[in-house]
Amino acid sequence: MTRLEELWVAAGNPTLQRVAVATEARMKATRTPTQSPRSLMQRISDWRSGRNVPSRFESLDPVLVTLIALARQTSGPLPSVLSNRSAWRRLWKAASTQPVRPTVLTSLRRDVPTFVGREAEVQRILDGARPGRVVCIHTVDGMPGVGKTTLVTRAAHLLSDRFPDGRFFVELNAHTPGQVPADPAEVLATLLTGLGIAPSHIPDSLNARRDLWRDRVATKRVLLVLDDARDQDQIEPLLPAGPDCLTLITSRRRLIALDSALPLPLDTLEPDNAIDLFCQLAQRNPQGDDIAAVAQIVRLCGYLPLAIVLLAGRLAHHPAWTLDGLAQEFRATHDRLAELDAGQRAVRAAFTASYDNLPPDRQHLFRTLGLHPGTDFDAYAVAALNDIPLARARADLDALYTDNLIQETTPGRYQMHDLVREYARALASTAAPGDAAEAVRRLLDYYQRTAAGAERWLTRRPRPTEGNSTGALVRVFDDEMPALVWMRTERANLLACVEYTADRDPARVVSLTEVLAALLERDGPWSSAVGLHERAAETARCLDNRVDYANALTNLGIVQCHIGKQPVDLFRQALALYRETGYPVGEADALANLGGLHRNAGDYEQAVDLLQQARTLYRETGNPIGEANTMLRLGSVLRDSGDYGQAAELIQPALILFRENGFRLGTAGALGMLGAVRLQTGDYGQATDFLLRAVAMFREVGNRDGEAIALGNLGLVSRDIGEHSRAADLIQQAVTQFREIGHRLG
């Protein structure tokens, strides 16, 4: 077909598209069936390069007529060797009767000897290739660099003897830098030629090639590996239909639409396997402190095989380098991806290939994920970041999950691999500063306003209503438990937002710490909470925001009480500030907290006076939960002073108030207090009933402090009735819980 190239030059080297369009027009004029321009262009390209000679001269003839006409327009008269169609027919006949090419039965890639940690996945593929199996297609998907090709190559070599009729490896190039995804028609031409079919006998159309391929392997035992697949459309024509054939497919995308395929998602390596892989490739046998250095290196690689291979390869070529030195250097670098670069084999290049395949709007969304201060996110956070509807955020997250660029940790919640997050952050750093700042502001508004709403359910403490002037997305809760679940789910993100704003937005630091106070009091750790509230208090003082300063002092004092301190001065400062600013709810809180300190010190008269003042203020400001909490504290004073009847008379109406307002934490506290009073009066049956109900409710709301106190009192009940073994067990449970939450007094 070199003669065809001569004619092409004589025609002025026209584009494939020009020749295809002109040929198609000529075929329509003669009422000859035509194909799509893209299909015709592919066929012409094949013929020009000497591949896939058409089975009928009539298929080639319209192209020759077109080129001859163009050549005459461009070059004038042509030599007969180029213009004589009879000569062209003789040339076609000679080319179409060339001897059949030798068959190629094996084109598998080289199996690498350093194969670590994928035994279960390999065995799953091997099991699927046993006689009588149902599944003929396995799809292996995973993030870039996770080792999909290595896995299927190892499995293919282990299966090689079971497929004597052919073992084919096809690169589909969906994410190969500098390559366009493979055309199924071209792939089929290569496969059919490999089977020994003469190029001149290979059909022109994709469907015909597909049918011929399936016909030739229908009764054979063939193993087909399709590596780096793009989607179902690229794969489907290549799949053999024979019952004794097996197809292994790798893809960065989850091939959800591929029917009858068994998906095998591939994750990063387990830490021990990652260490083993690194040591083998680096040719090191670490001892002593070097073992910890290797563990740190593979952890910083995110246990991603490609990253481990590249870094270990560098170390293998630098015998003077030490493991500890490499670990320190890799930990200190500001650009880990730059350290994982070996030309075409680079982690950044692998990520870029996936990123480039995203549509522009999804690329933008992916970049904004790099602005998130935390490590996981849901559709609400993504909608806030991008200022898009919630439904679109959900759809885009699902698409990124399908592309294996994010991982789903629980239904509807996602996170990025550490190196992917670093890649996204690098992309985000190129955005216009104003746009990035606005996106983060929307996200912080979402977290702060939603947390504020959740915190009101946890404390039932009235706060000034915040307007939503920014239009930020906000989640709304209708009960204490959903609010608590959300706060616990988002705890790490909320704390990350606090740290993010520490040097950027002092007022936001104070506000975010304030809305976290109730959660920190419930869940701790209290030692960390002390540091957060101390910073918030100092920041509010510097900003001269007296109400926020008083709130921070109050929160700090409450946590200090839990760790065994008596922060009288903090509560007195807060009381003075609340009175100066005319904030009666805060004043009531400070009085109640001071009353609790006097009760702990045994000053019952002063405690009662302060608590009564607090109760009056709560009632006047319409705060039934605050009033009920104060009644519990008054009840505990009366119990401690031996007036059990009066104590119960205060606790019972407090219990009713809690129940009427649906406040589970308060209800649990009242039940536990009633149980403690009944313990003191020797009414062990009622004491046990109240305390068991308190334990169950404390567990429901996740308040381990209250649960431990109730467990301890149940232990005392068992002691008093002579069940000493049970008493010891219950008290030991309480001790364990107190230790775990850092409640030294408990």
NUDO-49007 format. One record per residue (C-alpha): x, y, z. Coordinates in steps of 0.05 Angstrom, whole numbers, plus 5000, padded with zeros to 4 digits. Layout:
@u X; v Y; w Z
...
//
This chain:
@u 5000; v 5000; w 5000
@u 5059; v 5047; w 4994
@u 5030; v 5065; w 4926
@u 4970; v 5094; w 4962
@u 5017; v 5139; w 5001
@u 5046; v 5164; w 4935
@u 4976; v 5181; w 4911
@u 4963; v 5216; w 4977
@u 5024; v 5260; w 4967
@u 5004; v 5275; w 4895
@u 4936; v 5297; w 4922
@u 4970; v 5349; w 4965
@u 4969; v 5309; w 5031
@u 4895; v 5324; w 5047
@u 4868; v 5311; w 5116
@u 4834; v 5246; w 5132
@u 4770; v 5284; w 5146
@u 4771; v 5318; w 5078
@u 4781; v 5253; w 5041
@u 4727; v 5218; w 5083
@u 4676; v 5274; w 5072
@u 4688; v 5277; w 4997
@u 4685; v 5201; w 4991
@u 4621; v 5198; w 5032
@u 4589; v 5250; w 4986
@u 4610; v 5210; w 4925
@u 4581; v 5145; w 4953
@u 4515; v 5179; w 4970
@u 4512; v 5207; w 4899
@u 4519; v 5136; w 4870
@u 4470; v 5108; w 4922
@u 4525; v 5066; w 4953
@u 4515; v 5051; w 5027
@u 4557; v 5096; w 5071
@u 4585; v 5092; w 5141
@u 4597; v 5146; w 5193
@u 4654; v 5195; w 5176
@u 4692; v 5172; w 5238
@u 4688; v 5098; w 5217
@u 4707; v 5116; w 5145
@u 4766; v 5157; w 5169
@u 4791; v 5098; w 5211
@u 4787; v 5051; w 5151
@u 4823; v 5100; w 5105
@u 4877; v 5109; w 5158
@u 4886; v 5034; w 5162
@u 4892; v 5026; w 5086
@u 4940; v 5084; w 5080
@u 4987; v 5050; w 5130
@u 4980; v 4982; w 5096
@u 4935; v 4951; w 5149
@u 4868; v 4915; w 5144
@u 4864; v 4910; w 5068
@u 4790; v 4912; w 5049
@u 4759; v 4845; w 5029
@u 4725; v 4878; w 4969
@u 4757; v 4926; w 4919
@u 4691; v 4963; w 4916
@u 4704; v 4988; w 4987
@u 4770; v 5019; w 4966
@u 4749; v 5045; w 4898
@u 4711; v 5109; w 4921
@u 4771; v 5131; w 4962
@u 4817; v 5122; w 4901
@u 4769; v 5162; w 4857
@u 4769; v 5218; w 4909
@u 4845; v 5219; w 4915
@u 4856; v 5216; w 4839
@u 4808; v 5275; w 4830
@u 4845; v 5315; w 4884
@u 4912; v 5298; w 4853
@u 4891; v 5322; w 4785
@u 4867; v 5388; w 4816
@u 4933; v 5395; w 4854
@u 4986; v 5365; w 4809
@u 4955; v 5362; w 4740
@u 4964; v 5299; w 4697
@u 4982; v 5236; w 4736
@u 5025; v 5177; w 4715
@u 4983; v 5116; w 4696
@u 5011; v 5077; w 4754
@u 4971; v 5125; w 4800
@u 4911; v 5140; w 4756
@u 4896; v 5072; w 4725
@u 4843; v 5038; w 4767
@u 4856; v 4971; w 4735
@u 4927; v 4976; w 4761
@u 4899; v 4992; w 4829
@u 4855; v 4930; w 4826
@u 4916; v 4887; w 4811
@u 4953; v 4918; w 4869
@u 4894; v 4906; w 4916
@u 4889; v 4833; w 4894
@u 4963; v 4821; w 4907
@u 4957; v 4853; w 4976
@u 4894; v 4816; w 4995
@u 4924; v 4748; w 4979
@u 4985; v 4755; w 5023
@u 5000; v 4694; w 5065
@u 4967; v 4690; w 5134
@u 5008; v 4719; w 5190
@u 5034; v 4672; w 5244
@u 4988; v 4666; w 5304
@u 5006; v 4701; w 5369
@u 4979; v 4662; w 5428
@u 5013; v 4699; w 5485
@u 5022; v 4773; w 5495
@u 5020; v 4777; w 5571
@u 5063; v 4830; w 5604
@u 5123; v 4811; w 5646
@u 5106; v 4787; w 5716
@u 5144; v 4824; w 5770
@u 5178; v 4782; w 5824
@u 5163; v 4832; w 5880
@u 5090; v 4818; w 5889
@u 5067; v 4830; w 5960
@u 5002; v 4831; w 5999
@u 4950; v 4814; w 5946
@u 4943; v 4739; w 5959
@u 4868; v 4742; w 5975
@u 4852; v 4782; w 5912
@u 4893; v 4736; w 5868
@u 4860; v 4675; w 5898
@u 4792; v 4705; w 5885
@u 4809; v 4711; w 5811
@u 4838; v 4641; w 5809
@u 4776; v 4612; w 5842
@u 4734; v 4647; w 5789
@u 4772; v 4610; w 5734
@u 4757; v 4540; w 5759
@u 4716; v 4493; w 5715
@u 4641; v 4504; w 5722
@u 4649; v 4576; w 5744
@u 4592; v 4625; w 5732
@u 4632; v 4690; w 5726
@u 4672; v 4700; w 5662
@u 4691; v 4773; w 5673
@u 4729; v 4804; w 5731
@u 4737; v 4879; w 5737
@u 4792; v 4906; w 5781
@u 4783; v 4979; w 5798
@u 4821; v 5026; w 5844
@u 4855; v 5093; w 5850
@u 4916; v 5111; w 5807
@u 4978; v 5073; w 5828
@u 4944; v 5022; w 5872
@u 4972; v 4962; w 5832
@u 4914; v 4939; w 5788
@u 4958; v 4920; w 5728
@u 5008; v 4883; w 5772
@u 4952; v 4843; w 5804
@u 4919; v 4820; w 5740
@u 4986; v 4805; w 5708
@u 5005; v 4759; w 5766
@u 4936; v 4725; w 5762
@u 4942; v 4718; w 5687
@u 5010; v 4683; w 5692
@u 4984; v 4636; w 5745
@u 4925; v 4619; w 5700
@u 4965; v 4613; w 5636
@u 4963; v 4537; w 5631
@u 4887; v 4536; w 5637
@u 4879; v 4577; w 5573
@u 4921; v 4542; w 5519
@u 4885; v 4576; w 5460
@u 4908; v 4646; w 5476
@u 4931; v 4694; w 5530
@u 4924; v 4765; w 5506
@u 4942; v 4830; w 5541
@u 4911; v 4893; w 5511
@u 4929; v 4964; w 5532
@u 4867; v 5007; w 5526
@u 4904; v 5071; w 5547
@u 4847; v 5107; w 5581
@u 4896; v 5144; w 5626
@u 4963; v 5136; w 5590
@u 4998; v 5204; w 5583
@u 5007; v 5223; w 5511
@u 4961; v 5168; w 5485
@u 4889; v 5170; w 5463
@u 4843; v 5115; w 5489
@u 4847; v 5054; w 5444
@u 4794; v 5047; w 5390
@u 4757; v 4980; w 5399
@u 4758; v 4971; w 5323
@u 4834; v 4976; w 5321
@u 4841; v 4930; w 5381
@u 4798; v 4878; w 5347
@u 4839; v 4883; w 5284
@u 4902; v 4868; w 5325
@u 4870; v 4810; w 5362
@u 4843; v 4779; w 5297
@u 4910; v 4787; w 5263
@u 4942; v 4754; w 5323
@u 4896; v 4695; w 5313
@u 4925; v 4687; w 5243
@u 4871; v 4721; w 5202
@u 4898; v 4756; w 5141
@u 4890; v 4832; w 5145
@u 4852; v 4831; w 5079
@u 4799; v 4786; w 5111
@u 4786; v 4831; w 5171
@u 4718; v 4865; w 5163
@u 4713; v 4940; w 5159
@u 4660; v 4954; w 5212
@u 4666; v 4949; w 5288
@u 4606; v 4903; w 5294
@u 4632; v 4856; w 5241
@u 4700; v 4853; w 5273
@u 4667; v 4839; w 5341
@u 4626; v 4783; w 5312
@u 4686; v 4751; w 5277
@u 4727; v 4755; w 5341
@u 4672; v 4723; w 5382
@u 4662; v 4669; w 5329
@u 4736; v 4651; w 5327
@u 4742; v 4643; w 5403
@u 4672; v 4616; w 5418
@u 4697; v 4544; w 5428
@u 4766; v 4562; w 5453
@u 4797; v 4573; w 5522
@u 4822; v 4644; w 5517
@u 4846; v 4692; w 5572
@u 4838; v 4765; w 5555
@u 4868; v 4821; w 5597
@u 4840; v 4891; w 5582
@u 4884; v 4941; w 5619
@u 4865; v 5012; w 5637
@u 4795; v 5011; w 5608
@u 4755; v 5075; w 5599
@u 4683; v 5052; w 5601
@u 4632; v 5000; w 5579
@u 4630; v 5025; w 5507
@u 4704; v 5012; w 5499
@u 4701; v 4944; w 5531
@u 4637; v 4911; w 5507
@u 4658; v 4897; w 5434
@u 4722; v 4863; w 5458
@u 4690; v 4813; w 5506
@u 4692; v 4741; w 5482
@u 4626; v 4704; w 5489
@u 4652; v 4633; w 5497
@u 4637; v 4598; w 5563
@u 4710; v 4576; w 5570
@u 4739; v 4646; w 5562
@u 4760; v 4691; w 5619
@u 4767; v 4767; w 5616
@u 4806; v 4808; w 5668
@u 4794; v 4883; w 5664
@u 4829; v 4939; w 5701
@u 4801; v 5009; w 5706
@u 4807; v 5070; w 5748
@u 4731; v 5075; w 5743
@u 4681; v 5030; w 5776
@u 4650; v 4996; w 5715
@u 4580; v 4997; w 5744
@u 4544; v 4989; w 5676
@u 4582; v 4927; w 5655
@u 4533; v 4869; w 5663
@u 4552; v 4801; w 5693
@u 4621; v 4825; w 5715
@u 4648; v 4810; w 5785
@u 4678; v 4874; w 5813
@u 4742; v 4870; w 5854
@u 4758; v 4939; w 5885
@u 4831; v 4945; w 5902
@u 4853; v 4985; w 5963
@u 4921; v 5008; w 5986
@u 4968; v 4958; w 6020
@u 4964; v 4937; w 6092
@u 5021; v 4970; w 6132
@u 5061; v 4906; w 6142
@u 5056; v 4889; w 6068
@u 5076; v 4960; w 6049
@u 5138; v 4953; w 6093
@u 5155; v 4886; w 6061
@u 5148; v 4914; w 5991
@u 5191; v 4974; w 6007
@u 5247; v 4933; w 6038
@u 5248; v 4884; w 5979
@u 5252; v 4939; w 5927
@u 5301; v 4981; w 5966
@u 5344; v 4920; w 5980
@u 5348; v 4937; w 6053
@u 5340; v 4894; w 6116
@u 5323; v 4944; w 6170
@u 5340; v 4932; w 6242
@u 5326; v 4971; w 6306
@u 5306; v 5043; w 6294
@u 5307; v 5033; w 6219
@u 5244; v 4991; w 6224
@u 5206; v 5051; w 6252
@u 5236; v 5094; w 6196
@u 5209; v 5047; w 6142
@u 5141; v 5046; w 6176
@u 5140; v 5122; w 6174
@u 5161; v 5124; w 6101
@u 5106; v 5077; w 6077
@u 5055; v 5113; w 6120
@u 5075; v 5180; w 6087
@u 5067; v 5144; w 6020
@u 4995; v 5129; w 6041
@u 5011; v 5055; w 6032
@u 5002; v 5067; w 5957
@u 5043; v 5016; w 5917
@u 5065; v 5064; w 5862
@u 5091; v 5114; w 5913
@u 5127; v 5059; w 5951
@u 5158; v 5030; w 5887
@u 5185; v 5098; w 5865
@u 5214; v 5118; w 5933
@u 5244; v 5049; w 5945
@u 5274; v 5051; w 5875
@u 5309; v 5117; w 5891
@u 5337; v 5088; w 5955
@u 5362; v 5025; w 5919
@u 5404; v 5069; w 5873
@u 5433; v 5109; w 5931
@u 5469; v 5059; w 5976
@u 5498; v 5117; w 6017
@u 5429; v 5140; w 6039
@u 5403; v 5118; w 6106
@u 5331; v 5097; w 6121
@u 5326; v 5147; w 6178
@u 5353; v 5203; w 6135
@u 5303; v 5187; w 6079
@u 5246; v 5185; w 6130
@u 5266; v 5253; w 6158
@u 5273; v 5284; w 6089
@u 5207; v 5256; w 6064
@u 5171; v 5278; w 6127
@u 5198; v 5349; w 6123
@u 5185; v 5361; w 6049
@u 5129; v 5409; w 6030
@u 5117; v 5372; w 5964
@u 5115; v 5297; w 5974
@u 5090; v 5287; w 5902
@u 5155; v 5317; w 5876
@u 5194; v 5264; w 5913
@u 5152; v 5210; w 5878
@u 5171; v 5227; w 5807
@u 5209; v 5182; w 5758
@u 5191; v 5211; w 5691
@u 5130; v 5176; w 5661
@u 5123; v 5136; w 5726
@u 5103; v 5191; w 5773
@u 5047; v 5194; w 5824
@u 5030; v 5265; w 5804
@u 5026; v 5244; w 5731
@u 4979; v 5186; w 5748
@u 4933; v 5233; w 5787
@u 4935; v 5285; w 5731
@u 4913; v 5233; w 5679
@u 4851; v 5219; w 5721
@u 4839; v 5293; w 5735
@u 4845; v 5312; w 5661
@u 4790; v 5262; w 5644
@u 4740; v 5299; w 5687
@u 4692; v 5350; w 5656
@u 4710; v 5423; w 5673
@u 4657; v 5433; w 5726
@u 4678; v 5369; w 5763
@u 4751; v 5390; w 5758
@u 4732; v 5454; w 5794
@u 4695; v 5415; w 5848
@u 4754; v 5368; w 5857
@u 4800; v 5428; w 5866
@u 4756; v 5458; w 5919
@u 4761; v 5394; w 5959
@u 4833; v 5413; w 5969
@u 4810; v 5475; w 6008
@u 4774; v 5434; w 6061
@u 4811; v 5438; w 6127
@u 4788; v 5369; w 6149
@u 4798; v 5299; w 6122
@u 4727; v 5276; w 6105
@u 4665; v 5309; w 6077
@u 4593; v 5299; w 6055
@u 4548; v 5330; w 6003
@u 4528; v 5388; w 6050
@u 4601; v 5410; w 6058
@u 4614; v 5403; w 5983
@u 4551; v 5442; w 5966
@u 4574; v 5498; w 6013
@u 4644; v 5499; w 5985
@u 4620; v 5504; w 5913
@u 4555; v 5543; w 5924
@u 4515; v 5490; w 5887
@u 4450; v 5453; w 5901
@u 4454; v 5393; w 5947
@u 4430; v 5345; w 5893
@u 4486; v 5366; w 5846
@u 4538; v 5359; w 5901
@u 4513; v 5288; w 5914
@u 4516; v 5270; w 5840
@u 4587; v 5299; w 5832
@u 4612; v 5262; w 5894
@u 4583; v 5197; w 5867
@u 4618; v 5210; w 5801
@u 4685; v 5223; w 5835
@u 4675; v 5160; w 5875
@u 4661; v 5121; w 5811
@u 4727; v 5150; w 5784
@u 4763; v 5125; w 5847
@u 4787; v 5196; w 5863
@u 4752; v 5195; w 5931
@u 4734; v 5138; w 5978
@u 4668; v 5126; w 6013
@u 4679; v 5114; w 6087
@u 4605; v 5108; w 6108
@u 4543; v 5119; w 6066
@u 4545; v 5190; w 6041
@u 4612; v 5208; w 6072
@u 4677; v 5210; w 6033
@u 4751; v 5222; w 6042
@u 4812; v 5228; w 5998
@u 4875; v 5187; w 6000
@u 4930; v 5228; w 6033
@u 4969; v 5238; w 5968
@u 4906; v 5253; w 5928
@u 4888; v 5306; w 5980
@u 4958; v 5336; w 5973
@u 4948; v 5337; w 5897
@u 4880; v 5371; w 5904
@u 4910; v 5423; w 5952
@u 4965; v 5438; w 5901
@u 4911; v 5449; w 5848
@u 4870; v 5492; w 5896
@u 4931; v 5536; w 5910
@u 4929; v 5560; w 5838
@u 4858; v 5588; w 5845
@u 4847; v 5663; w 5851
@u 4857; v 5681; w 5925
@u 4790; v 5716; w 5929
@u 4752; v 5656; w 5901
@u 4787; v 5607; w 5948
@u 4774; v 5652; w 6008
@u 4700; v 5658; w 5990
@u 4693; v 5582; w 5983
@u 4725; v 5570; w 6051
@u 4682; v 5624; w 6083
@u 4619; v 5589; w 6057
@u 4644; v 5523; w 6085
@u 4661; v 5553; w 6153
@u 4593; v 5587; w 6155
@u 4560; v 5520; w 6142
@u 4597; v 5485; w 6197
@u 4590; v 5541; w 6248
@u 4516; v 5554; w 6237
@u 4498; v 5480; w 6235
@u 4539; v 5467; w 6297
@u 4505; v 5525; w 6332
@u 4438; v 5494; w 6318
@u 4461; v 5426; w 6341
@u 4491; v 5455; w 6405
@u 4425; v 5487; w 6423
@u 4394; v 5418; w 6423
@u 4450; v 5391; w 6467
@u 4445; v 5446; w 6520
@u 4375; v 5476; w 6509
@u 4410; v 5541; w 6527
@u 4376; v 5601; w 6493
@u 4424; v 5641; w 6450
@u 4415; v 5702; w 6407
@u 4387; v 5681; w 6339
@u 4439; v 5686; w 6284
@u 4414; v 5710; w 6217
@u 4436; v 5675; w 6153
@u 4454; v 5736; w 6114
@u 4507; v 5699; w 6074
@u 4457; v 5648; w 6048
@u 4501; v 5592; w 6074
@u 4473; v 5521; w 6072
@u 4451; v 5498; w 6142
@u 4427; v 5431; w 6167
@u 4368; v 5434; w 6214
@u 4354; v 5383; w 6269
@u 4288; v 5367; w 6302
@u 4314; v 5327; w 6361
@u 4372; v 5320; w 6409
@u 4398; v 5254; w 6382
@u 4406; v 5273; w 6308
@u 4441; v 5336; w 6331
@u 4488; v 5296; w 6375
@u 4502; v 5245; w 6320
@u 4519; v 5301; w 6271
@u 4565; v 5335; w 6321
@u 4603; v 5271; w 6334
@u 4607; v 5254; w 6261
@u 4635; v 5323; w 6244
@u 4677; v 5330; w 6307
@u 4744; v 5323; w 6272
@u 4723; v 5372; w 6217
@u 4698; v 5423; w 6268
@u 4764; v 5419; w 6306
@u 4802; v 5425; w 6240
@u 4762; v 5488; w 6225
@u 4781; v 5516; w 6293
@u 4855; v 5505; w 6279
@u 4849; v 5531; w 6208
@u 4820; v 5597; w 6233
@u 4869; v 5604; w 6291
@u 4916; v 5649; w 6252
@u 4866; v 5675; w 6202
@u 4801; v 5694; w 6236
@u 4804; v 5705; w 6312
@u 4730; v 5719; w 6320
@u 4713; v 5655; w 6283
@u 4760; v 5616; w 6330
@u 4719; v 5641; w 6390
@u 4652; v 5625; w 6358
@u 4671; v 5556; w 6334
@u 4701; v 5537; w 6402
@u 4637; v 5561; w 6436
@u 4591; v 5517; w 6394
@u 4637; v 5458; w 6409
@u 4634; v 5467; w 6484
@u 4575; v 5421; w 6498
@u 4606; v 5365; w 6456
@u 4674; v 5373; w 6489
@u 4641; v 5370; w 6557
@u 4605; v 5306; w 6540
@u 4660; v 5270; w 6502
@u 4726; v 5302; w 6523
@u 4783; v 5293; w 6524
@u 4779; v 5347; w 6577
@u 4853; v 5361; w 6576
@u 4847; v 5383; w 6503
@u 4783; v 5421; w 6518
@u 4820; v 5463; w 6570
@u 4870; v 5486; w 6518
@u 4816; v 5504; w 6468
@u 4775; v 5544; w 6518
@u 4837; v 5579; w 6545
@u 4854; v 5603; w 6475
@u 4782; v 5623; w 6462
@u 4780; v 5663; w 6527
@u 4845; v 5700; w 6512
@u 4824; v 5714; w 6440
@u 4756; v 5741; w 6462
@u 4790; v 5784; w 6515
@u 4837; v 5814; w 6462
@u 4777; v 5827; w 6417
@u 4742; v 5861; w 6476
@u 4680; v 5818; w 6465
@u 4656; v 5812; w 6537
@u 4599; v 5763; w 6526
@u 4643; v 5716; w 6486
@u 4697; v 5725; w 6539
@u 4648; v 5707; w 6594
@u 4623; v 5646; w 6555
@u 4694; v 5622; w 6544
@u 4710; v 5630; w 6619
@u 4647; v 5592; w 6636
@u 4664; v 5535; w 6588
@u 4735; v 5533; w 6615
@u 4710; v 5531; w 6686
@u 4662; v 5473; w 6672
@u 4717; v 5431; w 6642
@u 4764; v 5447; w 6700
@u 4710; v 5422; w 6748
@u 4711; v 5355; w 6711
@u 4787; v 5348; w 6721
@u 4782; v 5362; w 6796
@u 4795; v 5437; w 6800
@u 4753; v 5490; w 6835
@u 4751; v 5549; w 6786
@u 4715; v 5598; w 6831
@u 4751; v 5658; w 6802
@u 4732; v 5639; w 6731
@u 4658; v 5635; w 6748
@u 4660; v 5700; w 6788
@u 4693; v 5736; w 6729
@u 4640; v 5708; w 6683
@u 4584; v 5729; w 6731
@u 4611; v 5800; w 6733
@u 4616; v 5804; w 6657
@u 4546; v 5776; w 6646
@u 4517; v 5827; w 6695
@u 4556; v 5884; w 6661
@u 4529; v 5865; w 6593
@u 4459; v 5851; w 6617
@u 4457; v 5777; w 6596
@u 4411; v 5742; w 6647
@u 4418; v 5672; w 6618
@u 4494; v 5676; w 6626
@u 4485; v 5705; w 6696
@u 4441; v 5646; w 6715
@u 4493; v 5598; w 6688
@u 4548; v 5631; w 6729
@u 4506; v 5630; w 6793
@u 4489; v 5556; w 6782
@u 4562; v 5538; w 6770
@u 4584; v 5576; w 6833
@u 4529; v 5541; w 6872
@u 4557; v 5474; w 6849
@u 4627; v 5493; w 6872
@u 4601; v 5513; w 6942
@u 4563; v 5447; w 6945
@u 4628; v 5409; w 6929
@u 4663; v 5448; w 6984
@u 4608; v 5430; w 7035
@u 4583; v 5501; w 7041
@u 4510; v 5480; w 7033
@u 4478; v 5545; w 7057
@u 4516; v 5588; w 7006
@u 4504; v 5535; w 6952
@u 4428; v 5537; w 6964
@u 4427; v 5613; w 6962
@u 4465; v 5616; w 6895
@u 4424; v 5560; w 6864
@u 4359; v 5592; w 6884
@u 4380; v 5657; w 6851
@u 4398; v 5618; w 6788
@u 4331; v 5581; w 6789
@u 4293; v 5647; w 6793
@u 4332; v 5676; w 6734
@u 4321; v 5614; w 6692
@u 4246; v 5617; w 6706
@u 4242; v 5691; w 6690
@u 4279; v 5682; w 6624
@u 4236; v 5623; w 6604
@u 4290; v 5570; w 6607
@u 4258; v 5506; w 6634
@u 4320; v 5463; w 6622
@u 4364; v 5511; w 6661
@u 4313; v 5512; w 6717
@u 4309; v 5436; w 6718
@u 4385; v 5429; w 6719
@u 4387; v 5477; w 6778
@u 4333; v 5437; w 6814
@u 4378; v 5375; w 6806
@u 4435; v 5412; w 6837
@u 4391; v 5435; w 6895
@u 4369; v 5363; w 6903
@u 4441; v 5340; w 6907
@u 4455; v 5392; w 6962
@u 4394; v 5367; w 7002
@u 4415; v 5295; w 6991
@u 4486; v 5310; w 7015
@u 4458; v 5345; w 7077
@u 4414; v 5285; w 7093
@u 4346; v 5314; w 7074
@u 4328; v 5257; w 7026
@u 4253; v 5270; w 7024
@u 4261; v 5343; w 7005
@u 4314; v 5323; w 6954
@u 4266; v 5275; w 6920
@u 4211; v 5328; w 6919
@u 4257; v 5373; w 6879
@u 4284; v 5320; w 6832
@u 4216; v 5292; w 6812
@u 4190; v 5357; w 6781
@u 4258; v 5367; w 6748
@u 4249; v 5298; w 6716
@u 4181; v 5319; w 6691
@u 4209; v 5383; w 6661
@u 4264; v 5345; w 6625
@u 4214; v 5294; w 6597
@u 4165; v 5348; w 6575
@u 4220; v 5382; w 6536
@u 4248; v 5317; w 6508
@u 4317; v 5328; w 6539
@u 4347; v 5258; w 6545
@u 4411; v 5279; w 6579
@u 4373; v 5316; w 6634
@u 4324; v 5258; w 6641
@u 4383; v 5210; w 6651
@u 4413; v 5256; w 6703
@u 4348; v 5261; w 6741
@u 4338; v 5185; w 6741
@u 4409; v 5176; w 6765
@u 4399; v 5227; w 6821
@u 4334; v 5194; w 6843
@u 4371; v 5127; w 6844
@u 4425; v 5157; w 6888
@u 4373; v 5185; w 6936
@u 4337; v 5117; w 6940
@u 4405; v 5085; w 6954
@u 4414; v 5130; w 7014
@u 4345; v 5113; w 7041
@u 4356; v 5038; w 7033
@u 4302; v 5030; w 6980
@u 4346; v 4985; w 6938
@u 4293; v 4961; w 6891
@u 4274; v 5031; w 6868
@u 4347; v 5052; w 6869
@u 4365; v 4995; w 6822
@u 4306; v 5011; w 6776
@u 4324; v 5085; w 6771
@u 4398; v 5072; w 6762
@u 4390; v 5019; w 6708
@u 4345; v 5066; w 6669
@u 4396; v 5122; w 6678
@u 4453; v 5077; w 6653
@u 4413; v 5058; w 6591
@u 4395; v 5131; w 6575
@u 4466; v 5156; w 6588
@u 4491; v 5103; w 6539
@u 4438; v 5125; w 6489
@u 4463; v 5196; w 6489
@u 4536; v 5175; w 6496
@u 4550; v 5210; w 6562
@u 4603; v 5166; w 6593
@u 4612; v 5211; w 6655
@u 4539; v 5203; w 6676
@u 4541; v 5129; w 6658
@u 4602; v 5118; w 6702
@u 4570; v 5154; w 6761
@u 4506; v 5111; w 6754
@u 4548; v 5047; w 6748
@u 4585; v 5066; w 6811
@u 4520; v 5076; w 6849
@u 4493; v 5010; w 6823
@u 4556; v 4979; w 6852
@u 4541; v 5010; w 6919
@u 4471; v 4981; w 6917
@u 4499; v 4912; w 6903
@u 4549; v 4920; w 6960
@u 4495; v 4940; w 7009
@u 4452; v 4879; w 6992
@u 4511; v 4832; w 6998
@u 4524; v 4819; w 6923
@u 4598; v 4834; w 6930
@u 4622; v 4802; w 6866
@u 4572; v 4841; w 6824
@u 4588; v 4904; w 6864
@u 4662; v 4897; w 6848
@u 4647; v 4886; w 6774
@u 4602; v 4947; w 6769
@u 4651; v 4992; w 6806
@u 4708; v 4967; w 6763
@u 4668; v 4986; w 6701
@u 4658; v 5055; w 6730
@u 4733; v 5062; w 6746
@u 4751; v 5041; w 6675
@u 4704; v 5092; w 6644
@u 4728; v 5148; w 6690
@u 4800; v 5133; w 6671
@u 4785; v 5131; w 6597
@u 4753; v 5200; w 6598
@u 4804; v 5230; w 6645
@u 4757; v 5242; w 6704
@u 4807; v 5235; w 6760
@u 4758; v 5255; w 6815
@u 4710; v 5201; w 6792
//
